[in-house]
């Protein structure tokens, strides 16, 4: 008997069980991943709607916040560029 040869063969071979377990595990992981992606997509849509409504209600506030964030990011990038 060689190391790669099974000790017995038949319908209850350990490789059959391993393949079935692996396939079941993969299918379960795919289902869980799809559920997580659906949840993330739904939340992203909700946050997008909220952001859209907020910007439409307060457009000048949104412009001011965008401007402020741009100034801060630009200053941080300039500081990072000077360190190199």
N, C-alpha and C positions, 0 to 999 in steps of 0.2 A: 504494500500500500504506500502511495506517495503522499506527501503533505498536502497537495492540492486536491487529492481525490477524496470524495466524501466517504464516510464510514458506511453509510447505507444510502440507499436511494428509494424513492417512492413519493407518495403524496405528502408525507409529513417531513420532508427535507427541511432543515433549518434555513436554508437559503430562501425557500418559498415564504417562510414566515417573515424573514427579514425584509424581503421585497414588499410583502403586503404591508408590513408595519411602516416601511419607508414611504410607500405610496399614500397610506392613510395619513401619515404625519405631514407630508407635503400638501395634500389636499386640505387638511385642517389649517395649515399655515397660510395657504392661499385664501381661504375663507376669512380668516382673521385679518389678513392684510387688506382685503377688499372692504371689510367692515370699518377698519381704521381709516382707510382712504375716503370712504363715503362720509364718515363723521368729519374728517378734516375738510373735505370739500364743502359740506354743508355749513360748517362754522365759518369758513372763508367767505362764502356767499353772504352769510348774515353780517359779518364784519364789514364787507364791502358795501352792503346796503346801508348800514349804519353810518359809515364814513361818507357815503354819497349824500344821505339826508342831512348830516351835520354840515357838510360843506355848502349845500344848497341853502340851508337856513342862515348860515353865517359865512358868507363868502370872503369878506374882508378879514375876518379872524383867521380863516384858513390861509389866505395870502400872507398875512403877517407871520403866522407860525412857520409856513414854508420858507419865508425869507430868513427868519431867525435861525432855523435849522441849517439853511444853506450857509449863513455866515459862520456859524459854529463849526460846521464840517470843513469849510474852507480854511478857517484858522487852524484847526487840528491838522489838516493836510499840509499846510505851510510849515507848521512846527515839525512835523515828521520829516518833511523834505529837507529842512535845514540840518537835522541831526545826521543825515547820511553823508 
